Amino acid sequence: MSKPPLQHVAIIMDGNRRWAKARNLPVAAGHKKVVAERVEELIERAATVGVGYITFWAFSTENWGREGREVKAIMQLFRWAFAHRAQRLVNKGARLRVIGDITRFDQDIQDKMKQYMEESEDNDKITVTFALNYGGRDEMVRAVNKLIHAGREITQDVFSQQLDTAGMPDPDLIIRTGGEMRLSGFMLWQAEYSELYLTQTLMPDFGARELDLALEEYGRRQRRRGK
């Protein structure tokens, strides 16, 4: 497949619980399959076809409202991922970033996030961003509060630089797995001209082949950006 004419692919990962329930597995099994298998597979495929940035929305500000046992299992998965997967990605040349309000996570998880972001700062094979405790409205409110505190005049450029995604290109393509037809507040500012690709495929089944299909569909579209 030829190199796609895009820089940034973002994925709203949905359908983990439905995938697990359909197989009579614990809810956490769907999350684990994505973290243990799909994320790295998708990163490698994206890098291979020339995508410079890939973002995974893995945990929203609203996900804290889920059953306590599920939230606890997800936190343990984050610990496992940063202990067993992050270093591999860094060693392969990925730059890791985390967006969202990470202050709500336990300190050990925050420390690992910061460690790998610093360690991979100069890597340039692909920039991998994990949106954790992320919500588009929350991101914008935090940006406004920073500008108010600094006493700065708000312009579009100044505001963009206060967002979690400062320094990153806006997503060219936003993929949502699991069949829902909404953004759910994802990258509200940055998604102005993003192309959307909505698939019925549940996230634990969304691998390299499914990513190729999304990129092929993107390649057939004409992006007018309001013109």
MDAnalysis code that builds the backbone (N, CA, C; Angstrom):
import MDAnalysis as mda
import numpy as np

u = mda.Universe.empty(681, n_residues=227, atom_resindex=np.repeat(np.arange(227), 3), trajectory=True)
u.add_TopologyAttr("name", ["N", "CA", "C"] * 227)
u.add_TopologyAttr("resid", np.arange(1, 228))
u.add_TopologyAttr("resname", ["MET", "SER", "LYS", "PRO", "PRO", "LEU", "GLN", "HIS", "VAL", "ALA", "ILE", "ILE", "MET", "ASP", "GLY", "ASN", "ARG", "ARG", "TRP", "ALA", "LYS", "ALA", "ARG", "ASN", "LEU", "PRO", "VAL", "ALA", "ALA", "GLY", "HIS", "LYS", "LYS", "VAL", "VAL", "ALA", "GLU", "ARG", "VAL", "GLU", "GLU", "LEU", "ILE", "GLU", "ARG", "ALA", "ALA", "THR", "VAL", "GLY", "VAL", "GLY", "TYR", "ILE", "THR", "PHE", "TRP", "ALA", "PHE", "SER", "THR", "GLU", "ASN", "TRP", "GLY", "ARG", "GLU", "GLY", "ARG", "GLU", "VAL", "LYS", "ALA", "ILE", "MET", "GLN", "LEU", "PHE", "ARG", "TRP", "ALA", "PHE", "ALA", "HIS", "ARG", "ALA", "GLN", "ARG", "LEU", "VAL", "ASN", "LYS", "GLY", "ALA", "ARG", "LEU", "ARG", "VAL", "ILE", "GLY", "ASP", "ILE", "THR", "ARG", "PHE", "ASP", "GLN", "ASP", "ILE", "GLN", "ASP", "LYS", "MET", "LYS", "GLN", "TYR", "MET", "GLU", "GLU", "SER", "GLU", "ASP", "ASN", "ASP", "LYS", "ILE", "THR", "VAL", "THR", "PHE", "ALA", "LEU", "ASN", "TYR", "GLY", "GLY", "ARG", "ASP", "GLU", "MET", "VAL", "ARG", "ALA", "VAL", "ASN", "LYS", "LEU", "ILE", "HIS", "ALA", "GLY", "ARG", "GLU", "ILE", "THR", "GLN", "ASP", "VAL", "PHE", "SER", "GLN", "GLN", "LEU", "ASP", "THR", "ALA", "GLY", "MET", "PRO", "ASP", "PRO", "ASP", "LEU", "ILE", "ILE", "ARG", "THR", "GLY", "GLY", "GLU", "MET", "ARG", "LEU", "SER", "GLY", "PHE", "MET", "LEU", "TRP", "GLN", "ALA", "GLU", "TYR", "SER", "GLU", "LEU", "TYR", "LEU", "THR", "GLN", "THR", "LEU", "MET", "PRO", "ASP", "PHE", "GLY", "ALA", "ARG", "GLU", "LEU", "ASP", "LEU", "ALA", "LEU", "GLU", "GLU", "TYR", "GLY", "ARG", "ARG", "GLN", "ARG", "ARG", "ARG", "GLY", "LYS"])
u.atoms.positions = np.array([
    [0.848, -1.199, 0.000],
    [0.000, 0.000, 0.000],
    [0.874, 1.236, 0.000],
    [0.521, 2.224, -0.816],
    [1.323, 3.434, -0.901],
    [1.180, 4.270, 0.358],
    [2.152, 5.138, 0.567],
    [2.163, 5.983, 1.758],
    [0.945, 6.896, 1.765],
    [0.149, 6.880, 2.852],
    [-1.062, 7.706, 2.880],
    [-0.730, 9.169, 3.056],
    [-1.513, 10.054, 2.434],
    [-1.232, 11.485, 2.531],
    [-1.791, 12.075, 3.819],
    [-1.324, 11.590, 4.937],
    [-1.799, 12.111, 6.208],
    [-0.696, 11.999, 7.250],
    [-0.788, 12.844, 8.276],
    [0.205, 12.852, 9.337],
    [-0.266, 12.161, 10.600],
    [-1.531, 12.365, 10.950],
    [-1.994, 12.010, 12.290],
    [-3.293, 11.211, 12.224],
    [-3.253, 10.016, 12.785],
    [-4.436, 9.171, 12.934],
    [-4.762, 9.063, 14.419],
    [-6.011, 9.303, 14.773],
    [-6.451, 9.171, 16.162],
    [-7.559, 8.127, 16.233],
    [-7.528, 7.321, 17.284],
    [-8.488, 6.225, 17.410],
    [-9.267, 6.349, 18.718],
    [-10.586, 6.429, 18.590],
    [-11.472, 6.346, 19.751],
    [-11.754, 4.860, 19.953],
    [-11.170, 4.297, 20.979],
    [-11.220, 2.849, 21.174],
    [-12.492, 2.479, 21.942],
    [-13.393, 1.779, 21.260],
    [-14.686, 1.449, 21.858],
    [-15.035, 0.003, 21.535],
    [-15.770, -0.618, 22.443],
    [-16.267, -1.971, 22.198],
    [-15.585, -3.059, 22.994],
    [-14.674, -2.709, 23.882],
    [-13.961, -3.734, 24.656],
    [-14.903, -4.564, 25.519],
    [-15.825, -3.904, 26.194],
    [-16.732, -4.628, 27.092],
    [-17.697, -5.516, 26.311],
    [-18.210, -5.006, 25.195],
    [-19.115, -5.812, 24.375],
    [-18.400, -7.037, 23.811],
    [-17.140, -6.858, 23.429],
    [-16.348, -7.972, 22.905],
    [-16.207, -9.056, 23.963],
    [-15.899, -8.663, 25.188],
    [-15.718, -9.634, 26.269],
    [-17.032, -10.333, 26.618],
    [-18.107, -9.565, 26.725],
    [-19.396, -10.146, 27.100],
    [-19.886, -11.132, 26.044],
    [-19.630, -10.845, 24.774],
    [-20.054, -11.746, 23.700],
    [-19.342, -13.086, 23.775],
    [-18.214, -13.123, 24.465],
    [-17.424, -14.350, 24.602],
    [-17.491, -14.922, 26.012],
    [-18.405, -14.384, 26.816],
    [-18.560, -14.822, 28.205],
    [-17.258, -14.723, 28.983],
    [-16.525, -13.654, 28.722],
    [-15.266, -13.396, 29.409],
    [-15.447, -12.231, 30.370],
    [-14.574, -12.115, 31.361],
    [-14.623, -10.937, 32.229],
    [-14.443, -9.670, 31.398],
    [-15.070, -8.586, 31.830],
    [-14.986, -7.325, 31.095],
    [-13.540, -6.928, 30.845],
    [-12.681, -7.167, 31.824],
    [-11.278, -6.766, 31.703],
    [-10.566, -7.467, 30.555],
    [-11.096, -8.611, 30.098],
    [-10.431, -9.358, 29.026],
    [-10.381, -8.559, 27.735],
    [-11.429, -7.798, 27.458],
    [-11.423, -6.967, 26.256],
    [-10.377, -5.882, 26.329],
    [-10.288, -5.228, 27.482],
    [-9.271, -4.192, 27.669],
    [-7.868, -4.792, 27.524],
    [-7.678, -5.974, 28.117],
    [-6.342, -6.587, 28.102],
    [-5.911, -6.952, 26.685],
    [-6.844, -7.457, 25.879],
    [-6.471, -7.829, 24.506],
    [-6.004, -6.609, 23.726],
    [-6.678, -5.495, 23.931],
    [-6.291, -4.268, 23.232],
    [-4.913, -3.802, 23.680],
    [-4.709, -3.747, 24.987],
    [-3.438, -3.248, 25.525],
    [-2.293, -4.197, 25.201],
    [-2.534, -5.493, 25.318],
    [-1.464, -6.473, 25.143],
    [-1.143, -6.763, 23.685],
    [-2.125, -6.592, 22.780],
    [-1.918, -6.986, 21.393],
    [-2.149, -5.861, 20.387],
    [-3.330, -5.271, 20.419],
    [-3.725, -4.396, 19.324],
    [-2.936, -3.090, 19.258],
    [-2.679, -2.483, 20.399],
    [-2.018, -1.175, 20.378],
    [-0.664, -1.257, 19.681],
    [0.156, -2.213, 20.074],
    [1.479, -2.324, 19.456],
    [1.372, -2.698, 17.976],
    [0.439, -3.576, 17.643],
    [0.225, -3.952, 16.245],
    [-0.125, -2.732, 15.398],
    [-1.002, -1.890, 15.901],
    [-1.428, -0.705, 15.158],
    [-0.315, 0.324, 15.052],
    [0.469, 0.472, 16.111],
    [1.599, 1.403, 16.063],
    [2.589, 0.972, 14.991],
    [2.906, -0.307, 14.972],
    [3.874, -0.809, 13.995],
    [3.355, -0.641, 12.570],
    [2.064, -0.899, 12.368],
    [1.512, -0.749, 11.023],
    [1.506, 0.712, 10.598],
    [1.113, 1.587, 11.516],
    [1.084, 3.016, 11.195],
    [2.473, 3.519, 10.829],
    [3.474, 3.115, 11.595],
    [4.842, 3.539, 11.309],
    [5.303, 3.000, 9.958],
    [4.932, 1.766, 9.653],
    [5.347, 1.136, 8.400],
    [4.816, 1.884, 7.183],
    [3.575, 2.374, 7.263],
    [2.980, 3.049, 6.099],
    [3.230, 4.551, 6.110],
    [3.998, 5.041, 7.072],
    [4.424, 6.432, 7.040],
    [3.616, 7.415, 7.851],
    [2.721, 6.935, 8.705],
    [1.979, 7.831, 9.596],
    [2.935, 8.333, 10.679],
    [2.966, 9.642, 10.891],
    [3.908, 10.210, 11.849],
    [3.401, 10.273, 13.269],
    [2.067, 10.321, 13.424],
    [1.452, 10.454, 14.749],
    [0.250, 9.522, 14.837],
    [0.152, 8.806, 15.948],
    [-1.034, 7.997, 16.204],
    [-1.445, 8.198, 17.655],
    [-2.728, 8.446, 17.857],
    [-3.252, 8.724, 19.190],
    [-4.330, 7.708, 19.538],
    [-4.272, 7.202, 20.769],
    [-5.260, 6.254, 21.271],
    [-5.999, 6.878, 22.451],
    [-7.322, 7.013, 22.320],
    [-8.109, 7.480, 23.470],
    [-8.449, 6.253, 24.292],
    [-7.719, 6.083, 25.384],
    [-7.800, 4.854, 26.164],
    [-8.641, 4.975, 27.425],
    [-8.806, 6.203, 27.944],
    [-9.559, 6.366, 29.199],
    [-10.051, 7.798, 29.267],
    [-11.366, 7.957, 29.360],
    [-11.942, 9.298, 29.364],
    [-12.172, 9.795, 30.785],
    [-12.439, 11.084, 30.900],
    [-12.746, 11.661, 32.207],
    [-14.023, 11.059, 32.780],
    [-14.883, 10.529, 31.926],
    [-16.141, 9.944, 32.386],
    [-16.007, 8.476, 32.775],
    [-14.906, 7.839, 32.387],
    [-14.750, 6.413, 32.675],
    [-14.575, 6.103, 34.156],
    [-14.239, 7.118, 34.948],
    [-14.146, 6.895, 36.399],
    [-15.496, 6.479, 36.971],
    [-16.580, 6.772, 36.263],
    [-17.913, 6.442, 36.747],
    [-18.310, 4.992, 36.525],
    [-17.445, 4.200, 35.909],
    [-17.749, 2.788, 35.710],
    [-17.623, 2.018, 37.032],
    [-18.036, 0.769, 37.000],
    [-17.957, -0.077, 38.191],
    [-16.525, -0.080, 38.735],
    [-16.407, 0.030, 40.047],
    [-15.097, 0.139, 40.675],
    [-14.149, -0.985, 40.313],
    [-14.675, -2.200, 40.189],
    [-13.822, -3.339, 39.861],
    [-13.217, -3.193, 38.469],
    [-14.013, -2.660, 37.534],
    [-13.500, -2.464, 36.178],
    [-12.436, -1.372, 36.147],
    [-12.687, -0.271, 36.849],
    [-11.702, 0.813, 36.892],
    [-10.395, 0.318, 37.500],
    [-10.493, -0.459, 38.561],
    [-9.290, -1.003, 39.196],
    [-8.521, -1.895, 38.231],
    [-9.242, -2.711, 37.463],
    [-8.586, -3.592, 36.489],
    [-7.892, -2.781, 35.401],
    [-8.509, -1.682, 34.978],
    [-7.898, -0.829, 33.958],
    [-6.630, -0.183, 34.495],
    [-6.658, 0.267, 35.739],
    [-5.457, 0.860, 36.335],
    [-4.321, -0.163, 36.391],
    [-4.657, -1.401, 36.716],
    [-3.632, -2.441, 36.741],
    [-3.084, -2.707, 35.339],
    [-3.949, -2.609, 34.340],
    [-3.487, -2.765, 32.960],
    [-2.540, -1.642, 32.571],
    [-2.831, -0.420, 33.011],
    [-1.925, 0.693, 32.731],
    [-0.563, 0.433, 33.367],
    [-0.573, -0.054, 34.604],
    [0.697, -0.379, 35.269],
    [1.461, -1.432, 34.471],
    [0.740, -2.460, 34.041],
    [1.371, -3.534, 33.278],
    [1.929, -3.000, 31.961],
    [1.153, -2.162, 31.287],
    [1.581, -1.641, 29.988],
    [2.844, -0.804, 30.107],
    [2.901, 0.058, 31.112],
    [4.089, 0.888, 31.263],
    [5.281, 0.073, 31.748],
    [5.020, -1.055, 32.400],
    [6.115, -1.912, 32.858],
    [6.621, -2.845, 31.761],
    [5.720, -3.290, 30.858],
    [6.087, -4.344, 29.909],
    [5.988, -3.954, 28.436],
    [5.377, -2.828, 28.121],
    [5.223, -2.454, 26.719],
    [5.894, -1.128, 26.369],
    [5.876, -0.191, 27.276],
    [6.393, 1.147, 26.959],
    [7.859, 1.110, 26.546],
    [8.677, 0.366, 27.285],
    [10.097, 0.319, 26.957],
    [10.329, -0.275, 25.575],
    [9.539, -1.272, 25.209],
    [9.672, -1.868, 23.876],
    [9.384, -0.847, 22.795],
    [8.347, -0.057, 22.990],
    [8.012, 0.969, 22.006],
    [9.121, 2.007, 21.896],
    [9.647, 2.405, 23.040],
    [10.742, 3.383, 23.045],
    [11.958, 2.809, 22.335],
    [12.276, 1.555, 22.609],
    [13.437, 0.919, 21.981],
    [13.283, 0.815, 20.464],
    [12.035, 0.776, 19.993],
    [11.772, 0.701, 18.555],
    [11.729, 2.075, 17.895],
    [11.965, 3.128, 18.674],
    [12.052, 4.467, 18.099],
    [10.823, 5.326, 18.237],
    [9.830, 4.862, 19.009],
    [8.611, 5.650, 19.187],
    [8.817, 6.723, 20.247],
    [8.242, 7.872, 19.988],
    [8.165, 8.915, 21.010],
    [6.816, 8.793, 21.691],
    [6.804, 8.716, 23.010],
    [5.565, 8.541, 23.753],
    [5.115, 9.853, 24.375],
    [3.811, 10.115, 24.264],
    [3.201, 11.277, 24.907],
    [1.912, 10.839, 25.593],
    [1.555, 11.555, 26.626],
    [0.276, 11.332, 27.300],
    [-0.447, 12.666, 27.362],
    [-1.710, 12.680, 26.960],
    [-2.524, 13.883, 27.087],
    [-3.687, 13.580, 28.021],
    [-4.212, 14.627, 28.637],
    [-5.255, 14.467, 29.627],
    [-4.745, 14.930, 30.981],
    [-5.619, 14.943, 31.956],
    [-5.256, 15.354, 33.314],
    [-4.776, 14.134, 34.082],
    [-3.465, 13.917, 34.094],
    [-2.924, 12.698, 34.697],
    [-2.820, 12.789, 36.214],
    [-3.136, 13.943, 36.788],
    [-2.953, 14.112, 38.234],
    [-3.887, 13.220, 39.047],
    [-4.922, 12.686, 38.444],
    [-5.849, 11.822, 39.184],
    [-5.342, 10.391, 39.307],
    [-4.354, 10.024, 38.505],
    [-3.800, 8.678, 38.584],
    [-2.890, 8.545, 39.800],
    [-2.726, 7.305, 40.280],
    [-1.793, 7.060, 41.378],
    [-0.399, 7.525, 40.978],
    [0.383, 7.923, 41.967],
    [1.680, 8.527, 41.696],
    [2.607, 7.606, 40.918],
    [2.562, 6.302, 41.204],
    [3.462, 5.383, 40.498],
    [3.158, 5.350, 39.004],
    [1.877, 5.463, 38.640],
    [1.511, 5.493, 37.222],
    [1.964, 6.806, 36.593],
    [1.760, 7.901, 37.296],
    [2.227, 9.198, 36.794],
    [3.732, 9.186, 36.567],
    [4.463, 8.614, 37.504],
    [5.927, 8.585, 37.398],
    [6.375, 7.811, 36.163],
    [5.716, 6.689, 35.877],
    [6.071, 5.902, 34.696],
    [5.752, 6.663, 33.408],
    [4.621, 7.331, 33.390],
    [4.275, 8.138, 32.219],
    [5.364, 9.169, 31.944],
    [5.724, 9.904, 32.984],
    [6.730, 10.956, 32.831],
    [8.084, 10.373, 32.445],
    [8.423, 9.228, 33.014],
    [9.710, 8.590, 32.710],
    [9.841, 8.292, 31.224],
    [8.811, 7.669, 30.648],
    [8.913, 7.270, 29.247],
    [8.712, 8.437, 28.292],
    [7.981, 9.451, 28.706],
    [7.894, 10.648, 27.868],
    [9.257, 11.330, 27.781],
    [9.949, 11.419, 28.912],
    [11.274, 12.043, 28.915],
    [12.289, 11.184, 28.174],
    [12.236, 9.878, 28.403],
    [13.205, 8.968, 27.797],
    [13.089, 8.923, 26.276],
    [11.877, 9.122, 25.762],
    [11.649, 8.992, 24.316],
    [11.569, 10.333, 23.600],
    [11.890, 11.400, 24.291],
    [11.675, 12.745, 23.749],
    [12.338, 12.970, 22.397],
    [13.492, 12.356, 22.172],
    [14.224, 12.577, 20.924],
    [13.941, 11.515, 19.864],
    [13.091, 10.543, 20.163],
    [12.752, 9.520, 19.177],
    [11.886, 10.123, 18.072],
    [12.056, 9.617, 16.851],
    [11.342, 10.248, 15.735],
    [10.733, 9.267, 14.735],
    [10.667, 7.987, 15.089],
    [10.062, 7.028, 14.159],
    [8.561, 7.275, 14.035],
    [7.899, 7.454, 15.165],
    [6.472, 7.761, 15.215],
    [6.176, 8.315, 16.596],
    [5.252, 9.267, 16.668],
    [4.827, 9.803, 17.960],
    [3.529, 9.112, 18.359],
    [3.578, 8.432, 19.494],
    [2.438, 7.676, 20.001],
    [1.878, 8.406, 21.214],
    [0.628, 8.805, 21.131],
    [-0.005, 9.558, 22.209],
    [-1.139, 8.746, 22.811],
    [-1.130, 8.668, 24.137],
    [-2.213, 8.004, 24.857],
    [-3.040, 9.069, 25.561],
    [-4.321, 9.129, 25.242],
    [-5.233, 10.068, 25.894],
    [-5.814, 9.369, 27.118],
    [-5.373, 9.792, 28.300],
    [-5.728, 9.133, 29.555],
    [-6.330, 10.151, 30.513],
    [-7.468, 9.814, 31.079],
    [-8.269, 10.787, 31.827],
    [-8.417, 12.047, 30.973],
    [-8.816, 11.798, 29.733],
    [-8.933, 12.873, 28.750],
    [-10.396, 13.106, 28.399],
    [-10.756, 14.370, 28.270],
    [-12.050, 14.790, 27.745],
    [-11.848, 16.112, 27.043],
    [-12.504, 16.302, 25.913],
    [-12.310, 17.526, 25.146],
    [-12.708, 18.777, 25.901],
    [-13.816, 18.730, 26.614],
    [-14.236, 19.902, 27.383],
    [-13.260, 20.180, 28.525],
    [-12.854, 19.116, 29.201],
    [-11.895, 19.279, 30.299],
    [-10.602, 19.903, 29.799],
    [-10.118, 19.440, 28.646],
    [-8.894, 19.984, 28.065],
    [-9.040, 21.475, 27.787],
    [-10.177, 21.874, 27.233],
    [-10.386, 23.280, 26.892],
    [-10.531, 24.150, 28.141],
    [-11.200, 23.641, 29.155],
    [-11.326, 24.399, 30.405],
    [-9.960, 24.597, 31.050],
    [-9.141, 23.552, 31.059],
    [-7.797, 23.694, 31.627],
    [-6.969, 24.704, 30.840],
    [-7.130, 24.706, 29.514],
    [-6.397, 25.667, 28.685],
    [-6.830, 27.097, 28.990],
    [-8.130, 27.316, 29.116],
    [-8.638, 28.658, 29.433],
    [-8.132, 29.113, 30.795],
    [-8.164, 28.223, 31.766],
    [-7.695, 28.591, 33.105],
    [-6.217, 28.969, 33.106],
    [-5.413, 28.274, 32.297],
    [-3.989, 28.632, 32.203],
    [-3.820, 30.029, 31.617],
    [-4.618, 30.352, 30.619],
    [-4.522, 31.672, 29.993],
    [-5.018, 32.770, 30.929],
    [-6.078, 32.495, 31.673],
    [-6.565, 33.471, 32.648],
    [-5.508, 33.725, 33.711],
    [-4.901, 32.649, 34.196],
    [-3.863, 32.773, 35.223],
    [-2.678, 33.581, 34.704],
    [-2.353, 33.389, 33.418],
    [-1.213, 34.101, 32.829],
    [-1.582, 35.515, 32.397],
    [-2.867, 35.838, 32.386],
    [-3.301, 37.172, 31.977],
    [-3.059, 37.457, 30.513],
    [-3.141, 36.423, 29.673],
    [-2.835, 36.588, 28.255],
    [-4.109, 36.785, 27.440],
    [-3.970, 37.549, 26.371],
    [-5.063, 37.694, 25.414],
    [-5.246, 36.375, 24.686],
    [-6.496, 35.988, 24.481],
    [-6.765, 34.706, 23.850],
    [-6.973, 34.885, 22.350],
    [-6.112, 34.242, 21.580],
    [-6.282, 34.120, 20.136],
    [-6.319, 32.628, 19.817],
    [-6.660, 32.293, 18.598],
    [-6.708, 30.877, 18.242],
    [-5.348, 30.215, 18.397],
    [-4.290, 30.893, 17.946],
    [-2.954, 30.309, 18.044],
    [-2.516, 30.161, 19.492],
    [-2.756, 31.196, 20.295],
    [-2.377, 31.143, 21.710],
    [-3.153, 30.033, 22.416],
    [-4.445, 29.930, 22.125],
    [-5.264, 28.897, 22.755],
    [-4.765, 27.506, 22.375],
    [-4.446, 27.304, 21.101],
    [-3.966, 25.997, 20.643],
    [-2.710, 25.573, 21.380],
    [-1.855, 26.538, 21.691],
    [-0.598, 26.223, 22.367],
    [-0.794, 25.859, 23.835],
    [-1.975, 26.113, 24.378],
    [-2.255, 25.735, 25.763],
    [-2.973, 24.389, 25.868],
    [-3.333, 23.815, 24.748],
    [-3.994, 22.515, 24.759],
    [-2.985, 21.403, 24.996],
    [-3.471, 20.252, 25.413],
    [-2.585, 19.113, 25.664],
    [-1.821, 18.705, 24.409],
    [-2.393, 18.972, 23.248],
    [-1.818, 18.535, 21.974],
    [-0.865, 19.555, 21.357],
    [-0.488, 20.571, 22.098],
    [0.421, 21.595, 21.563],
    [1.648, 20.939, 20.941],
    [1.992, 21.395, 19.737],
    [3.148, 20.841, 19.040],
    [2.823, 19.663, 18.145],
    [1.593, 19.181, 18.189],
    [1.165, 18.068, 17.349],
    [0.249, 18.575, 16.241],
    [0.288, 17.956, 15.070],
    [-0.688, 18.322, 14.040],
    [-2.074, 17.838, 14.443],
    [-3.100, 18.561, 14.019],
    [-4.463, 18.094, 14.261],
    [-4.667, 16.752, 13.563],
    [-5.540, 15.908, 14.086],
    [-5.747, 14.608, 13.435],
    [-6.369, 14.763, 12.052],
    [-5.755, 14.127, 11.081],
    [-6.327, 14.090, 9.733],
    [-7.500, 13.120, 9.682],
    [-7.356, 12.022, 10.417],
    [-8.349, 10.949, 10.402],
    [-8.634, 10.515, 11.829],
    [-9.911, 10.525, 12.196],
    [-10.335, 9.999, 13.491],
    [-11.149, 8.739, 13.238],
    [-10.692, 7.648, 13.811],
    [-11.358, 6.353, 13.683],
    [-12.102, 6.069, 14.983],
    [-13.353, 5.661, 14.869],
    [-14.064, 5.187, 16.060],
    [-14.508, 3.754, 15.825],
    [-14.076, 2.871, 16.696],
    [-14.489, 1.476, 16.618],
    [-15.786, 1.280, 17.402],
    [-16.423, 0.144, 17.190],
    [-17.558, -0.235, 18.026],
    [-18.921, 0.217, 17.557],
    [-19.001, 0.957, 16.445],
    [-20.289, 1.263, 15.852],
    [-20.974, 2.537, 16.284],
    [-20.505, 3.186, 17.333],
    [-21.142, 4.439, 17.754],
    [-20.804, 5.550, 16.757],
    [-21.739, 6.480, 16.565],
    [-21.570, 7.517, 15.542],
    [-21.459, 8.894, 16.183],
    [-20.478, 9.039, 17.037],
    [-20.256, 10.321, 17.703],
    [-18.804, 10.410, 18.147],
    [-18.350, 11.645, 18.427],
    [-16.986, 11.873, 18.909],
    [-16.888, 11.770, 20.424],
    [-18.004, 11.912, 21.119],
    [-18.026, 11.834, 22.586],
    [-17.075, 12.832, 23.242],
    [-16.884, 13.979, 22.592],
    [-16.034, 15.018, 23.177],
    [-14.563, 14.881, 22.870],
    [-14.192, 14.002, 21.955],
    [-12.774, 13.775, 21.661],
    [-12.212, 14.888, 20.785],
    [-11.149, 15.524, 21.248],
    [-10.430, 16.552, 20.490],
    [-11.388, 17.557, 19.845],
    [-12.214, 18.167, 20.657],
    [-13.240, 19.073, 20.143],
    [-12.659, 20.222, 19.331],
    [-11.552, 20.771, 19.779],
    [-10.906, 21.885, 19.078],
    [-10.151, 21.387, 17.852],
    [-9.444, 20.292, 18.005],
    [-8.530, 19.815, 16.971],
    [-9.236, 19.100, 15.818],
    [-10.466, 18.649, 16.037],
    [-11.152, 17.817, 15.042],
    [-11.943, 18.619, 14.013],
    [-11.716, 19.914, 13.940],
    [-12.515, 20.779, 13.070],
    [-12.612, 20.254, 11.643],
    [-11.495, 19.830, 11.075],
    [-11.496, 19.344, 9.699],
    [-11.040, 17.889, 9.595],
    [-11.108, 17.166, 10.684],
    [-10.730, 15.753, 10.652],
    [-11.755, 14.946, 9.862],
    [-11.267, 13.995, 9.091],
    [-12.151, 13.023, 8.463],
    [-12.512, 11.963, 9.504],
    [-13.756, 11.499, 9.474],
    [-14.214, 10.495, 10.425],
    [-14.394, 9.154, 9.726],
    [-13.951, 8.104, 10.404],
    [-14.138, 6.741, 9.903],
    [-14.764, 5.939, 11.037],
    [-16.030, 5.544, 10.837],
    [-16.778, 4.833, 11.868],
    [-16.940, 3.386, 11.437],
    [-16.550, 2.470, 12.306],
    [-16.599, 1.054, 11.962],
    [-17.337, 0.265, 13.032],
    [-18.034, -0.770, 12.608],
    [-18.715, -1.662, 13.542],
    [-17.735, -2.575, 14.275],
    [-16.530, -2.704, 13.757],
    [-15.538, -3.585, 14.371],
    [-15.242, -3.140, 15.797],
    [-15.298, -4.067, 16.727],
    [-14.977, -3.765, 18.117],
    [-13.469, -3.646, 18.278],
    [-13.036, -2.819, 19.203],
    [-11.616, -2.508, 19.296],
    [-10.717, -3.736, 19.458],
    [-11.090, -4.752, 20.228],
    [-10.198, -5.915, 20.331],
    [-9.981, -6.641, 19.004],
    [-10.858, -6.415, 18.025],
    [-10.718, -7.028, 16.701],
    [-10.143, -6.065, 15.665],
    [-9.841, -4.846, 16.064],
    [-9.360, -3.835, 15.121],
    [-7.831, -3.883, 15.068],
    [-7.329, -4.530, 14.005],
    [-5.890, -4.692, 13.862],
    [-5.343, -3.996, 12.628],
    [-4.193, -4.469, 12.165],
    [-3.501, -3.827, 11.052],
    [-4.351, -3.813, 9.781],
    [-5.041, -4.918, 9.502],
    [-5.862, -4.982, 8.290],
    [-6.982, -3.951, 8.342],
    [-7.614, -3.817, 9.507],
    [-8.691, -2.835, 9.647],
    [-8.151, -1.414, 9.514],
    [-6.950, -1.176, 10.024],
    [-6.335, 0.143, 9.859],
    [-6.076, 0.426, 8.387],
    [-5.600, -0.570, 7.657],
    [-5.385, -0.395, 6.220],
    [-6.680, 0.009, 5.512],
    [-7.776, -0.626, 5.877],
    [-9.065, -0.293, 5.255],
    [-9.453, 1.153, 5.540],
    [-9.204, 1.600, 6.768],
    [-9.516, 2.989, 7.122],
    [-8.652, 3.959, 6.326],
    [-7.377, 3.636, 6.175],
    [-6.471, 4.504, 5.427],
    [-6.828, 4.523, 3.942],
    [-7.249, 3.377, 3.424],
    [-7.667, 3.329, 2.023],
    [-8.910, 4.192, 1.801],
    [-9.851, 4.130, 2.730],
    [-11.048, 4.967, 2.634],
    [-10.671, 6.440, 2.712],
    [-9.766, 6.775, 3.615],
    [-9.297, 8.161, 3.730],
    [-8.690, 8.631, 2.409],
    [-7.922, 7.754, 1.775],
    [-7.266, 8.118, 0.530],
    [-8.227, 8.413, -0.603],
    [-9.465, 7.910, -0.506],
    [-10.461, 8.155, -1.555],
    [-11.232, 9.456, -1.333],
    [-11.061, 10.064, -0.184],
    [-11.831, 11.272, 0.126],
    [-11.102, 12.534, -0.324],
    [-11.888, 13.563, -0.609],
    [-11.339, 14.876, -0.939],
    [-11.534, 15.790, 0.260],
    [-10.435, 16.298, 0.786],
    [-10.509, 17.167, 1.966],
    [-10.552, 18.624, 1.509],
    [-11.677, 19.264, 1.727],
    [-11.843, 20.644, 1.257],
    [-11.557, 21.672, 2.341],
    [-11.567, 21.257, 3.591],
    [-11.285, 22.170, 4.708],
    [-12.125, 23.441, 4.628],
    [-13.398, 23.280, 4.323],
    [-14.319, 24.409, 4.297],
    [-14.288, 25.236, 3.026],
    [-13.431, 24.873, 2.069],
    [-13.285, 25.682, 0.853],
    [-14.262, 25.232, -0.227],
])
